[in-house]
Amino acid sequence: QLRLVESGGGLVQPGGPLRLSCAASGFSSDTYVIGWFRQVPGKEREAISCISSTDGSTYYADSVKGRFAISADNSKDTVYLQMNSLKPEDTAVYYCAAALSAAVTLCPIVNGMDYWGKGTQVTVSS
């Protein structure tokens, strides 16, 4: 059973950086897409960024392009989301999720993810 555990959330000032980590365990396949999603109370969960295990291709939502960067350390089975130039509207619960697919284009389809972490709160406020 695949398990995803997020960490690194917290309170950060506008314009500041924060790095989220997602530790994965129990993968039974070398082919998967893994990434980050976020949700604000009362709104639908949205895809932020994903990375493919097969070729390292990535997806970014328009709202975070140029500010966020996803990366993977396969030796640690960990995926990171480096968030820079944070804005108050980035405040949300951030979730790590994975799908047993090679297609990073699956990322925007939130319901297409097979496994989810429990989330970590990110609050951007002065």
RODOFI-933226 format. One record per residue (C-alpha): x, y, z; residue number from 1. Coordinates in Angstrom, 1 decimal, always signed. Layout:
- x y z num
- X Y Z NUM $
...
END
This chain:
- x y z num
- +0.0 +0.0 +0.0 1 $
- +1.4 +3.3 -1.1 2 $
- +1.8 +5.8 +1.8 3 $
- +2.5 +9.6 +1.3 4 $
- +3.4 +11.8 +4.2 5 $
- +3.7 +15.6 +3.8 6 $
- +5.8 +17.9 +5.9 7 $
- +7.2 +21.4 +5.8 8 $
- +4.0 +23.5 +6.1 9 $
- +3.8 +26.5 +8.4 10 $
- +3.4 +30.2 +8.6 11 $
- +5.4 +32.4 +6.2 12 $
- +5.4 +36.1 +5.4 13 $
- +4.3 +37.3 +2.0 14 $
- +7.2 +37.1 -0.5 15 $
- +9.0 +34.4 +1.6 16 $
- +9.9 +30.9 +0.6 17 $
- +8.8 +27.5 +2.0 18 $
- +9.7 +24.0 +1.0 19 $
- +7.3 +21.1 +1.3 20 $
- +8.4 +17.5 +1.4 21 $
- +6.4 +14.3 +0.5 22 $
- +7.9 +11.1 +1.7 23 $
- +6.6 +8.1 -0.3 24 $
- +6.8 +4.5 +0.7 25 $
- +5.3 +1.3 -0.6 26 $
- +5.6 +1.9 -4.3 27 $
- +5.0 -1.3 -6.2 28 $
- +5.6 +0.3 -9.6 29 $
- +8.4 +2.4 -11.2 30 $
- +5.8 +4.2 -13.3 31 $
- +3.8 +6.9 -11.6 32 $
- +3.0 +10.5 -11.5 33 $
- +3.4 +12.3 -8.1 34 $
- +2.6 +15.8 -7.2 35 $
- +1.1 +18.6 -5.1 36 $
- -2.4 +19.8 -4.8 37 $
- -4.0 +22.4 -2.6 38 $
- -7.4 +23.2 -1.2 39 $
- -9.0 +26.2 +0.5 40 $
- -12.1 +25.7 +2.6 41 $
- -15.2 +26.0 +0.4 42 $
- -13.3 +25.5 -2.8 43 $
- -12.4 +22.6 -4.9 44 $
- -9.0 +20.9 -4.6 45 $
- -6.7 +22.1 -7.4 46 $
- -3.5 +20.7 -8.9 47 $
- -0.4 +22.7 -8.4 48 $
- +2.5 +20.7 -9.8 49 $
- +3.4 +17.1 -10.7 50 $
- +6.4 +15.1 -11.9 51 $
- +6.6 +11.9 -13.9 52 $
- +8.8 +9.1 -12.6 53 $
- +9.6 +7.9 -16.2 54 $
- +11.0 +11.0 -17.8 55 $
- +10.9 +13.7 -15.1 56 $
- +8.4 +15.8 -17.1 57 $
- +6.6 +18.3 -15.0 58 $
- +3.3 +20.1 -14.9 59 $
- +2.6 +23.5 -13.2 60 $
- -0.6 +25.4 -12.7 61 $
- -0.5 +28.8 -14.3 62 $
- -1.0 +30.4 -10.9 63 $
- +2.4 +29.1 -9.6 64 $
- +4.6 +29.0 -12.8 65 $
- +7.8 +30.8 -12.2 66 $
- +7.4 +30.7 -8.4 67 $
- +7.1 +27.1 -7.5 68 $
- +9.4 +24.2 -8.4 69 $
- +8.9 +20.5 -8.0 70 $
- +11.8 +18.0 -7.7 71 $
- +12.3 +14.4 -6.7 72 $
- +15.1 +12.7 -4.8 73 $
- +14.7 +9.0 -5.8 74 $
- +17.3 +7.9 -3.3 75 $
- +15.1 +9.2 -0.5 76 $
- +11.7 +8.5 -2.2 77 $
- +10.9 +12.1 -1.5 78 $
- +9.3 +14.8 -3.7 79 $
- +9.7 +18.4 -2.9 80 $
- +7.8 +21.6 -3.7 81 $
- +10.0 +24.7 -3.4 82 $
- +7.6 +27.7 -3.1 83 $
- +9.0 +31.1 -3.6 84 $
- +7.5 +34.6 -3.7 85 $
- +4.5 +33.3 -1.7 86 $
- +1.3 +35.3 -1.7 87 $
- -1.6 +35.3 +0.7 88 $
- -3.7 +33.5 -1.9 89 $
- -1.3 +30.6 -1.7 90 $
- -2.7 +29.9 +1.8 91 $
- -4.2 +26.4 +1.7 92 $
- -3.8 +22.8 +2.8 93 $
- -1.3 +21.2 +0.5 94 $
- -1.6 +17.6 -0.3 95 $
- +0.7 +15.1 -1.9 96 $
- -0.9 +12.6 -4.3 97 $
- +0.2 +10.0 -6.7 98 $
- -1.2 +8.1 -9.7 99 $
- +0.0 +4.9 -11.2 100 $
- +0.4 +6.4 -14.6 101 $
- +3.3 +7.8 -16.7 102 $
- +1.3 +10.7 -18.0 103 $
- +2.1 +14.0 -16.2 104 $
- -0.8 +15.4 -18.2 105 $
- -3.0 +13.5 -15.8 106 $
- -2.1 +16.0 -13.1 107 $
- -4.9 +18.5 -13.6 108 $
- -7.4 +15.8 -13.2 109 $
- -7.6 +15.8 -9.4 110 $
- -9.9 +12.7 -9.3 111 $
- -7.4 +10.8 -11.4 112 $
- -5.0 +10.5 -8.4 113 $
- -4.9 +7.1 -6.7 114 $
- -3.2 +7.9 -3.4 115 $
- -3.3 +10.9 -1.1 116 $
- -1.4 +12.2 +1.9 117 $
- -3.2 +13.8 +4.8 118 $
- -2.0 +17.3 +3.9 119 $
- +0.0 +20.1 +5.5 120 $
- -1.2 +23.6 +6.2 121 $
- +0.5 +26.6 +4.5 122 $
- -0.4 +30.0 +5.7 123 $
- +1.0 +33.1 +4.0 124 $
- +0.4 +36.1 +6.2 125 $
- +2.2 +39.1 +7.8 126 $
END
